[in-house]
Amino acid sequence: MMKKLLFILFFFILGINANSQQKRTENLPKFDRKPVHFGFTFGLNVMDFDIHLSDEFMSLNEVFSVQNYPQFGFHLGPVSNFRLGENLELRALFNLSFGQRDMEYLTVKDPTATAFEYDLVLMKIASTYMEFPVLLKYRSTRLGNYRPFVLVGINPKFDLAARKEIKEEEKPKIKLNPFDLTYELGFGIDFYFDFFKLTTELKYNHGTRNLINPDGTQYAAAIDRMYSKMILFSIHLE
């Protein structure tokens, strides 16, 4: 449902721009002819997990259920755009992304008891990612001072927080593998002003590497595969 709404919103904005902006005076008319642009990006993200339970989950005597809850975070960093053609750009970024995902385990207090009693175990999984996204950006023909685009690419990332040792007071807590490789899909609009270009962008990011790190506990054994998942809203200034 969310993807359909975003799809409709994108083409709604396209229609408005096409009808109302074509006849306006163009700001920065030579901006897109430059071979390289540099700028800065910042924005909000929603971090989440895509969890696949293991085959042995049903036979575990402690863990009854696993739920994950996405949380808001933020990201920032420099951005570089390289002109490949009239409608095509290559974008390279170096981002720092900060965020958290909460995991909620329902565990059985005493598996040998006739009537089960349950405990709620909440794990706050914080991440600080160093990211190196490389994306292809396909832009429409400029519509006055607007230029819609779509983009696709890959994002190698390294979780600095995953390298930290888990403190005794934080246990129980699962540990993540620090390296991930994600793919990204998104769209946005370039806005041309008198002295700078501002870009708003919405992206979906999904990991390809299993993040679960087996540690011998039933918390990790309950999960076969766990991938990162993220939605990002970004603003670029160039």
Secondary structure, DSSP 4 states (H G I P E B T S, - for coil): -HHHHHHHHHHHHHHHHHHHSTTSPPSSTTGGGSSEEEEEEEEEEEEEEEEEE-TTGGG-SSEEEEEEEEEEEEEEEEEEEEE-SSSEEEEEE-EEEEEEEEEEEEEES-TTSSS--EEEEEEEEEEEEEE--EEEEEEPPPBTTEEEEEEEEEEEEEESGGGSPPPGGG-S--EE-SEEEEEEEEEEEEEE-SS-EEEEEEEEEEE-S--EE--SSHHHHTEEEEEEEEEEEEEEE-
